[in-house]
Amino acid sequence: MKKMLFYHAGCPVCRQAEDQITQMFDSSRFDLEMVHLGTDRSRIVEAEQLGVASVPALVVNNQVLHINFGAALSELK
Amino acid sequence: MKKMLFYHAGCPVCRQAEDQITQMFDSSRFDLEMVHLGTDRSRIVEAEQLGVASVPALVVNNQVLHINFGAALSELK
């Protein structure tokens, strides 16, 4: 199983993207972890190191897909 | 099979997003159509009507996910 990380902040834009991603990803091949950076601030640094600049963002194979635009990471600090 | 539409313009940002989406989507449940708006300009209006504002963008269940940012749709006209 490959790991996918979905970083969000609970915002409406994030939730809509989350719904879409949850529907479409192949759960037989990927393990999807949802990370709420608003409540789990200790993981903001990890997200930054992966290249996440805004949420919602999806990280697959260490590559970041920034989806729509909810909030800049700097606003969550 | 549900239909997913991936609108792109062949740009590097589009290609990277395309690779990621192609890897992660569940092909047993979704039928993914790639639409190159740079070469298939007749479909720009269709993309606009679905709510696509920039490419690359993925449309699932009539909802648009704008992924990263390659080019505004207006630049493709």
Backbone of each chain as ProteinMPNN parsed JSONL, in Angstrom:
{"seq_chain_A": "MKKMLFYHAGCPVCRQAEDQITQMFDSSRFDLEMVHLGTDRSRIVEAEQLGVASVPALVVNNQVLHINFGAALSELK", "coords_chain_A": {"N_chain_A": [[0.845, -1.2, 0.0], [0.57, 2.138, -0.918], [1.218, 5.314, 0.503], [-0.986, 8.05, 0.921], [-1.307, 11.446, 1.672], [-3.571, 13.701, 2.974], [-3.779, 16.986, 3.499], [-5.518, 19.307, 5.401], [-7.696, 21.946, 6.651], [-10.119, 21.888, 7.772], [-11.843, 23.663, 6.555], [-14.592, 24.864, 4.431], [-13.866, 24.669, 1.669], [-11.853, 22.789, 1.878], [-13.297, 20.567, 2.81], [-14.995, 19.977, 0.695], [-13.151, 19.235, -1.276], [-12.023, 17.063, 0.013], [-14.166, 15.245, 0.083], [-14.355, 14.657, -2.662], [-11.83, 13.565, -3.261], [-11.815, 11.371, -1.551], [-13.803, 9.851, -2.691], [-12.727, 9.177, -5.204], [-10.191, 7.961, -5.064], [-8.099, 5.038, -5.23], [-8.685, 2.684, -3.066], [-7.692, 0.182, -2.783], [-5.096, 0.245, -3.377], [-3.969, 2.43, -2.178], [-3.272, 4.022, 0.93], [-4.983, 6.266, 2.682], [-4.362, 9.093, 4.549], [-5.831, 11.487, 6.591], [-5.008, 14.712, 7.51], [-5.568, 17.13, 9.824], [-4.633, 20.241, 9.917], [-5.365, 22.413, 11.378], [-6.12, 21.552, 13.871], [-4.097, 19.832, 14.497], [-1.455, 21.075, 14.889], [1.183, 20.484, 15.214], [2.02, 19.161, 13.031], [2.382, 20.895, 10.982], [4.942, 21.708, 10.243], [5.993, 19.377, 9.111], [4.301, 19.195, 6.875], [5.062, 21.49, 5.482], [7.699, 20.813, 4.892], [7.291, 18.856, 3.032], [6.504, 20.338, 0.951], [4.074, 21.55, 0.908], [2.064, 24.344, 0.448], [-0.375, 25.504, 0.71], [-3.681, 24.749, 1.939], [-6.601, 22.916, 0.848], [-4.362, 20.122, 0.358], [-2.853, 17.449, -1.411], [-0.656, 14.797, -0.93], [1.171, 12.613, -2.802], [3.419, 10.058, -3.41], [5.499, 11.752, -2.552], [4.995, 14.034, -4.0], [3.33, 17.097, -4.377], [-0.042, 17.946, -4.673], [-1.751, 20.789, -4.972], [-4.941, 21.635, -4.155], [-7.67, 23.402, -5.306], [-8.269, 26.305, -3.301], [-7.963, 26.844, -0.03], [-6.718, 27.86, 2.402], [-3.692, 29.615, 3.149], [-0.701, 28.061, 4.281], [0.728, 29.534, 6.086], [-1.209, 30.984, 7.387], [-2.199, 29.282, 9.233], [-0.551, 29.042, 11.312]], "CA_chain_A": [[0.0, 0.0, 0.0], [1.252, 3.427, -0.92], [0.578, 6.275, 1.395], [-1.386, 9.371, 0.452], [-1.603, 12.341, 2.787], [-4.43, 14.827, 2.618], [-3.682, 18.025, 4.515], [-6.626, 20.256, 5.315], [-7.881, 22.751, 7.86], [-11.527, 21.846, 8.149], [-12.625, 24.725, 5.895], [-15.53, 24.331, 3.436], [-13.133, 24.286, 0.458], [-11.168, 21.534, 2.21], [-14.268, 19.47, 2.928], [-15.468, 19.594, -0.639], [-12.052, 18.508, -1.923], [-11.902, 15.79, 0.732], [-15.224, 14.364, -0.426], [-14.026, 14.237, -4.021], [-10.658, 12.699, -3.213], [-12.212, 10.131, -0.89], [-14.576, 9.063, -3.658], [-12.061, 8.736, -6.428], [-8.908, 7.266, -4.954], [-8.16, 3.585, -5.247], [-8.371, 2.269, -1.696], [-7.006, -1.119, -2.785], [-3.673, 0.487, -3.596], [-3.487, 3.557, -1.379], [-3.713, 4.231, 2.288], [-5.176, 7.719, 2.752], [-4.398, 9.675, 5.892], [-6.311, 12.868, 6.635], [-4.33, 15.464, 8.57], [-6.21, 18.424, 10.075], [-3.551, 21.102, 10.418], [-5.909, 23.388, 12.323], [-6.137, 20.963, 15.213], [-2.832, 19.115, 14.704], [-0.472, 22.054, 14.446], [2.537, 19.933, 15.273], [2.36, 18.577, 11.738], [2.537, 21.949, 9.969], [6.338, 21.682, 9.776], [6.074, 18.212, 8.209], [3.628, 19.559, 5.623], [5.941, 22.459, 4.814], [8.867, 20.111, 4.363], [6.854, 18.105, 1.85], [6.251, 21.287, -0.122], [2.701, 22.058, 0.974], [2.034, 25.798, 0.626], [-1.739, 25.877, 1.093], [-4.598, 23.613, 2.075], [-6.255, 21.506, 0.927], [-3.296, 19.614, -0.498], [-2.724, 16.001, -1.388], [0.711, 14.387, -1.221], [1.297, 11.236, -3.281], [4.801, 9.85, -3.876], [6.275, 12.963, -2.242], [4.657, 15.161, -4.867], [2.188, 17.808, -3.805], [-1.101, 18.515, -5.501], [-2.536, 21.801, -4.273], [-6.282, 21.529, -4.723], [-8.447, 24.616, -5.045], [-7.508, 27.117, -2.362], [-8.683, 27.103, 1.217], [-5.953, 28.761, 3.251], [-2.235, 29.48, 3.089], [-0.177, 27.385, 5.462], [1.165, 30.571, 7.031], [-2.375, 31.448, 8.163], [-2.56, 28.266, 10.23], [0.454, 29.041, 12.389]], "C_chain_A": [[0.875, 1.242, 0.0], [0.474, 4.392, -0.037], [0.216, 7.57, 0.665], [-1.712, 10.197, 1.678], [-2.466, 13.479, 2.291], [-4.384, 15.825, 3.762], [-4.82, 19.01, 4.325], [-6.733, 21.033, 6.621], [-9.35, 22.844, 8.231], [-12.419, 22.883, 7.469], [-13.562, 24.11, 4.845], [-14.84, 23.888, 2.141], [-12.429, 22.949, 0.675], [-12.139, 20.353, 2.208], [-14.754, 19.012, 1.562], [-14.39, 18.773, -1.362], [-11.889, 17.124, -1.296], [-12.933, 14.784, 0.231], [-14.855, 13.788, -1.788], [-12.871, 13.23, -4.019], [-11.02, 11.336, -2.618], [-12.977, 9.225, -1.845], [-13.721, 8.411, -4.733], [-10.801, 7.908, -6.239], [-9.112, 5.754, -4.851], [-7.705, 3.039, -3.893], [-7.716, 0.888, -1.635], [-5.498, -0.935, -2.932], [-3.091, 1.58, -2.707], [-4.104, 3.579, 0.006], [-3.777, 5.747, 2.479], [-5.254, 8.181, 4.196], [-4.83, 11.135, 5.793], [-5.612, 13.568, 7.791], [-4.959, 16.852, 8.687], [-5.182, 19.345, 10.722], [-4.058, 22.182, 11.368], [-5.869, 22.852, 13.742], [-4.824, 20.248, 15.517], [-1.669, 19.97, 14.194], [0.955, 21.533, 14.459], [2.973, 19.368, 13.924], [2.505, 19.623, 10.627], [3.957, 21.93, 9.379], [6.548, 20.535, 8.779], [5.454, 18.542, 6.843], [4.502, 20.519, 4.808], [7.117, 21.76, 4.157], [8.512, 19.293, 3.119], [6.534, 19.035, 0.678], [4.844, 21.858, -0.135], [2.731, 23.557, 1.275], [0.66, 26.272, 1.07], [-2.556, 24.603, 1.263], [-5.884, 23.93, 1.319], [-5.14, 21.125, -0.052], [-3.193, 18.102, -0.317], [-1.287, 15.644, -1.75], [0.717, 12.906, -1.588], [2.71, 11.09, -3.83], [5.671, 11.097, -3.696], [6.039, 14.116, -3.199], [3.349, 15.78, -4.382], [1.209, 18.251, -4.877], [-1.851, 19.52, -4.628], [-3.898, 21.854, -4.935], [-7.108, 22.732, -4.31], [-7.638, 25.522, -4.124], [-8.37, 27.403, -1.15], [-7.966, 28.146, 2.04], [-4.463, 28.531, 3.028], [-1.758, 28.837, 4.38], [0.218, 28.404, 6.525], [0.013, 31.078, 7.906], [-2.74, 30.479, 9.281], [-1.618, 28.27, 11.422], [0.013, 29.879, 13.592]], "O_chain_A": [[1.794, 1.378, 0.807], [-0.74, 4.289, 0.134], [1.012, 8.109, -0.105], [-2.326, 9.699, 2.621], [-2.136, 14.142, 1.308], [-4.882, 15.556, 4.856], [-5.058, 19.491, 3.217], [-5.971, 20.812, 7.563], [-9.769, 23.772, 8.923], [-13.61, 22.974, 7.768], [-13.356, 22.974, 4.418], [-15.189, 22.85, 1.578], [-12.405, 22.092, -0.208], [-11.839, 19.284, 1.676], [-14.905, 17.817, 1.307], [-14.685, 17.748, -1.978], [-11.648, 16.14, -1.994], [-12.613, 13.621, -0.015], [-15.018, 12.594, -2.038], [-12.927, 12.193, -4.68], [-10.592, 10.292, -3.112], [-12.828, 8.004, -1.821], [-13.944, 7.265, -5.124], [-10.379, 7.216, -7.166], [-10.168, 5.276, -4.436], [-6.511, 2.944, -3.612], [-7.242, 0.466, -0.581], [-4.722, -1.847, -2.646], [-1.879, 1.651, -2.505], [-5.261, 3.216, 0.22], [-2.752, 6.428, 2.442], [-6.099, 7.725, 4.967], [-4.273, 11.914, 5.019], [-5.621, 13.076, 8.919], [-4.887, 17.652, 7.754], [-4.899, 19.242, 11.915], [-3.269, 22.798, 12.085], [-5.618, 23.591, 14.694], [-4.475, 20.077, 16.685], [-1.003, 19.635, 13.214], [1.83, 22.081, 13.789], [4.159, 19.126, 13.702], [2.725, 19.273, 9.468], [4.143, 22.111, 8.176], [7.194, 20.704, 7.745], [6.013, 18.21, 5.797], [4.651, 20.366, 3.595], [7.489, 22.064, 3.024], [9.362, 19.072, 2.255], [6.32, 18.579, -0.446], [4.461, 22.563, -1.068], [3.353, 23.985, 2.247], [0.533, 27.308, 1.723], [-2.174, 23.53, 0.796], [-6.227, 25.102, 1.163], [-4.994, 21.712, -1.124], [-3.414, 17.563, 0.767], [-0.756, 16.124, -2.751], [0.321, 12.055, -0.792], [3.151, 11.914, -4.632], [6.469, 11.448, -4.565], [6.806, 15.079, -3.209], [2.399, 15.081, -4.03], [1.599, 18.863, -5.871], [-2.508, 19.14, -3.658], [-4.001, 22.089, -6.139], [-7.232, 23.045, -3.126], [-6.409, 25.493, -4.178], [-9.374, 28.111, -1.233], [-8.528, 29.197, 2.348], [-4.025, 27.413, 2.757], [-2.344, 29.045, 5.443], [0.06, 28.158, 7.721], [0.231, 31.541, 9.026], [-3.509, 30.826, 10.178], [-1.856, 27.588, 12.418], [0.744, 29.978, 14.577]]}, "seq_chain_B": "MKKMLFYHAGCPVCRQAEDQITQMFDSSRFDLEMVHLGTDRSRIVEAEQLGVASVPALVVNNQVLHINFGAALSELK", "coords_chain_B": {"N_chain_B": [[-19.916, 2.847, -14.382], [-18.486, 5.842, -13.394], [-17.927, 9.085, -14.731], [-14.882, 10.858, -15.086], [-13.36, 13.916, -15.75], [-10.434, 15.238, -17.009], [-9.056, 18.234, -17.474], [-6.594, 19.824, -19.341], [-3.603, 21.538, -20.517], [-1.356, 20.635, -21.616], [0.891, 21.657, -20.375], [3.857, 21.731, -18.217], [3.105, 21.74, -15.475], [0.56, 20.725, -15.708], [1.122, 18.159, -16.681], [2.475, 16.918, -14.594], [0.473, 16.852, -12.648], [-1.345, 15.265, -14.0], [-0.003, 12.799, -14.102], [-0.05, 12.11, -11.395], [-2.793, 11.991, -10.809], [-3.591, 9.988, -12.571], [-2.301, 7.826, -11.485], [-3.557, 7.518, -8.975], [-6.365, 7.308, -9.14], [-9.379, 5.334, -9.028], [-9.661, 2.962, -11.252], [-11.493, 0.992, -11.616], [-13.889, 1.985, -11.016], [-14.14, 4.451, -12.152], [-14.183, 6.265, -15.2], [-11.775, 7.782, -16.911], [-11.349, 10.677, -18.706], [-9.096, 12.446, -20.688], [-8.694, 15.755, -21.544], [-7.298, 17.88, -23.778], [-7.059, 21.121, -23.793], [-5.594, 22.916, -25.201], [-5.182, 21.884, -27.726], [-7.684, 21.016, -28.374], [-9.696, 23.125, -28.744], [-12.382, 23.521, -29.067], [-13.613, 22.548, -26.913], [-13.369, 24.258, -24.818], [-15.469, 25.929, -24.054], [-17.288, 24.103, -22.981], [-15.788, 23.27, -20.755], [-15.67, 25.657, -19.307], [-18.377, 25.954, -18.726], [-18.716, 23.933, -16.916], [-17.459, 24.988, -14.807], [-14.751, 25.242, -14.738], [-11.872, 27.122, -14.222], [-9.186, 27.339, -14.467], [-6.359, 25.459, -15.699], [-4.308, 22.676, -14.67], [-7.401, 20.867, -14.249], [-9.772, 18.874, -12.556], [-12.775, 17.206, -13.077], [-15.285, 15.801, -11.261], [-18.318, 14.2, -10.721], [-19.638, 16.542, -11.517], [-18.346, 18.455, -10.005], [-15.696, 20.707, -9.578], [-12.238, 20.275, -9.256], [-9.631, 22.31, -8.896], [-6.347, 21.974, -9.699], [-3.163, 22.597, -8.491], [-1.566, 25.146, -10.426], [-1.622, 25.851, -13.71], [-2.401, 27.287, -16.111], [-4.6, 30.03, -16.8], [-7.953, 29.688, -17.972], [-8.759, 31.612, -19.725], [-6.414, 32.321, -20.986], [-6.093, 30.417, -22.875], [-7.708, 30.833, -24.957]], "CA_chain_B": [[-18.704, 3.674, -14.354], [-18.658, 7.285, -13.359], [-16.987, 9.778, -15.598], [-14.036, 11.921, -14.573], [-12.763, 14.667, -16.851], [-9.221, 15.968, -16.639], [-8.767, 19.273, -18.477], [-5.221, 20.295, -19.229], [-3.143, 22.254, -21.709], [-0.052, 20.095, -21.992], [1.988, 22.35, -19.677], [4.542, 20.862, -17.241], [2.284, 21.623, -14.262], [-0.533, 19.811, -16.071], [1.62, 16.794, -16.839], [2.77, 16.357, -13.273], [-0.817, 16.562, -12.016], [-1.926, 14.145, -14.749], [0.661, 11.578, -13.617], [-0.517, 11.798, -10.044], [-4.209, 11.602, -10.878], [-3.664, 8.707, -13.266], [-1.866, 6.795, -10.534], [-4.34, 7.325, -7.76], [-7.812, 7.116, -9.256], [-9.847, 3.949, -9.046], [-10.094, 2.723, -12.627], [-12.593, 0.026, -11.644], [-15.138, 2.715, -10.782], [-14.189, 5.694, -12.916], [-13.698, 6.334, -16.567], [-11.079, 9.068, -16.939], [-11.097, 11.245, -20.035], [-8.157, 13.559, -20.701], [-9.048, 16.726, -22.575], [-6.232, 18.862, -24.001], [-7.758, 22.318, -24.274], [-4.731, 23.65, -26.119], [-5.378, 21.357, -29.08], [-9.114, 20.795, -28.609], [-10.272, 24.381, -28.276], [-13.844, 23.511, -29.137], [-14.167, 22.099, -25.625], [-13.147, 25.27, -23.779], [-16.779, 26.389, -23.58], [-17.789, 23.02, -22.116], [-15.036, 23.329, -19.492], [-16.148, 26.849, -18.602], [-19.731, 25.715, -18.21], [-18.592, 23.056, -15.754], [-16.881, 25.761, -13.704], [-13.288, 25.221, -14.811], [-11.326, 28.471, -14.372], [-7.766, 27.196, -14.833], [-5.916, 24.072, -15.871], [-5.127, 21.478, -14.784], [-8.585, 20.755, -13.401], [-10.422, 17.569, -12.612], [-14.2, 17.314, -12.79], [-15.903, 14.548, -10.818], [-19.682, 14.483, -10.26], [-19.927, 17.956, -11.791], [-17.629, 19.369, -9.122], [-14.368, 20.974, -10.13], [-11.046, 20.412, -8.428], [-8.536, 22.99, -9.579], [-5.139, 21.376, -9.15], [-2.018, 23.469, -8.732], [-1.988, 26.197, -11.353], [-0.842, 25.864, -14.934], [-2.791, 28.436, -16.924], [-6.002, 30.423, -16.735], [-8.685, 29.27, -19.161], [-8.783, 32.771, -20.641], [-5.162, 32.348, -21.75], [-6.118, 29.367, -23.895], [-8.639, 31.211, -26.031]], "C_chain_B": [[-19.082, 5.152, -14.303], [-17.592, 7.928, -14.222], [-16.199, 10.843, -14.837], [-13.433, 12.604, -15.787], [-11.552, 15.409, -16.341], [-8.912, 16.943, -17.77], [-7.354, 19.775, -18.271], [-4.837, 21.014, -20.514], [-1.728, 21.823, -22.077], [1.142, 20.736, -21.299], [2.637, 21.414, -18.643], [3.739, 20.666, -15.947], [1.14, 20.636, -14.506], [-0.057, 18.365, -16.106], [1.897, 16.133, -15.501], [1.458, 15.966, -12.577], [-1.468, 15.348, -12.676], [-1.326, 12.822, -14.275], [0.09, 11.147, -12.271], [-1.957, 11.281, -10.058], [-4.348, 10.221, -11.511], [-3.277, 7.555, -12.333], [-2.915, 6.472, -9.482], [-5.817, 7.011, -7.948], [-8.163, 5.636, -9.415], [-10.453, 3.645, -10.419], [-11.199, 1.674, -12.722], [-13.938, 0.742, -11.477], [-15.278, 3.969, -11.642], [-13.594, 5.529, -14.305], [-13.094, 7.734, -16.718], [-10.833, 9.517, -18.384], [-10.179, 12.459, -19.903], [-8.54, 14.491, -21.847], [-7.963, 17.805, -22.651], [-6.866, 20.104, -24.617], [-6.9, 23.172, -25.203], [-4.95, 23.191, -27.552], [-6.863, 21.171, -29.414], [-9.894, 21.992, -28.072], [-11.785, 24.4, -28.283], [-14.45, 23.094, -27.795], [-13.942, 23.1, -24.494], [-14.479, 25.751, -23.191], [-17.392, 25.369, -22.619], [-17.111, 23.079, -20.742], [-15.498, 24.514, -18.653], [-17.511, 26.608, -17.971], [-19.722, 24.793, -16.988], [-17.972, 23.788, -14.565], [-15.359, 25.787, -13.692], [-12.781, 26.642, -15.075], [-9.863, 28.423, -14.805], [-7.473, 25.716, -15.037], [-4.607, 23.878, -15.115], [-6.317, 21.491, -13.814], [-9.229, 19.394, -13.626], [-11.883, 17.755, -12.251], [-14.75, 15.929, -12.461], [-17.277, 14.911, -10.276], [-20.036, 15.961, -10.422], [-19.285, 18.93, -10.816], [-16.195, 19.485, -9.605], [-13.309, 21.019, -9.042], [-9.993, 21.107, -9.278], [-7.256, 22.534, -8.924], [-3.928, 22.215, -9.522], [-2.447, 24.61, -9.648], [-1.079, 26.204, -12.565], [-1.142, 27.118, -15.737], [-4.265, 28.74, -16.713], [-6.678, 30.032, -18.045], [-8.698, 30.398, -20.202], [-7.517, 32.858, -21.496], [-5.161, 31.345, -22.903], [-6.988, 29.739, -25.098], [-7.942, 31.872, -27.209]], "O_chain_B": [[-19.902, 5.627, -15.088], [-16.504, 7.385, -14.413], [-16.756, 11.618, -14.059], [-13.038, 11.94, -16.746], [-11.633, 16.131, -15.347], [-8.554, 16.538, -18.876], [-6.963, 20.113, -17.154], [-5.616, 21.094, -21.464], [-1.0, 22.546, -22.757], [2.286, 20.395, -21.6], [2.033, 20.42, -18.243], [3.699, 19.567, -15.395], [0.797, 19.828, -13.643], [-0.741, 17.462, -15.625], [1.6, 14.956, -15.295], [1.351, 14.888, -11.993], [-2.066, 14.51, -12.003], [-2.046, 11.845, -14.07], [-0.208, 9.973, -12.048], [-2.29, 10.285, -9.415], [-5.125, 9.389, -11.044], [-3.848, 6.466, -12.389], [-3.136, 5.31, -9.14], [-6.462, 6.505, -7.03], [-7.36, 4.821, -9.867], [-11.59, 4.014, -10.712], [-11.781, 1.485, -13.79], [-14.991, 0.173, -11.763], [-16.379, 4.484, -11.838], [-12.652, 4.77, -14.534], [-13.804, 8.738, -16.662], [-10.192, 8.819, -19.169], [-10.441, 13.374, -19.122], [-8.691, 14.053, -22.987], [-7.747, 18.547, -21.693], [-7.17, 20.134, -25.81], [-7.412, 24.043, -25.905], [-4.912, 23.996, -28.483], [-7.25, 21.168, -30.582], [-10.638, 21.893, -27.097], [-12.404, 25.203, -27.584], [-15.647, 23.265, -27.566], [-14.284, 22.825, -23.343], [-14.597, 25.954, -21.983], [-17.943, 25.73, -21.579], [-17.765, 22.956, -19.706], [-15.695, 24.393, -17.444], [-17.766, 27.005, -16.834], [-20.607, 24.865, -16.137], [-17.961, 23.269, -13.449], [-14.748, 26.292, -12.75], [-13.206, 27.289, -16.032], [-9.364, 29.356, -15.434], [-8.231, 24.845, -14.61], [-3.862, 24.841, -14.936], [-6.245, 22.047, -12.719], [-9.226, 18.85, -14.731], [-12.204, 18.383, -11.242], [-14.687, 15.009, -13.277], [-17.399, 15.826, -9.461], [-20.667, 16.55, -9.545], [-19.64, 20.108, -10.797], [-15.566, 18.499, -9.989], [-13.462, 21.711, -8.035], [-9.519, 20.55, -10.268], [-7.09, 22.69, -7.714], [-3.688, 22.508, -10.694], [-3.617, 24.994, -9.628], [0.104, 26.527, -12.457], [-0.247, 27.918, -16.01], [-5.075, 27.843, -16.48], [-6.048, 30.046, -19.102], [-8.653, 30.148, -21.406], [-7.544, 33.403, -22.599], [-4.321, 31.423, -23.8], [-6.997, 29.048, -26.116], [-8.595, 32.243, -28.184]]}, "name": "protein", "num_of_chains": 2, "seq": "MKKMLFYHAGCPVCRQAEDQITQMFDSSRFDLEMVHLGTDRSRIVEAEQLGVASVPALVVNNQVLHINFGAALSELKMKKMLFYHAGCPVCRQAEDQITQMFDSSRFDLEMVHLGTDRSRIVEAEQLGVASVPALVVNNQVLHINFGAALSELK"}
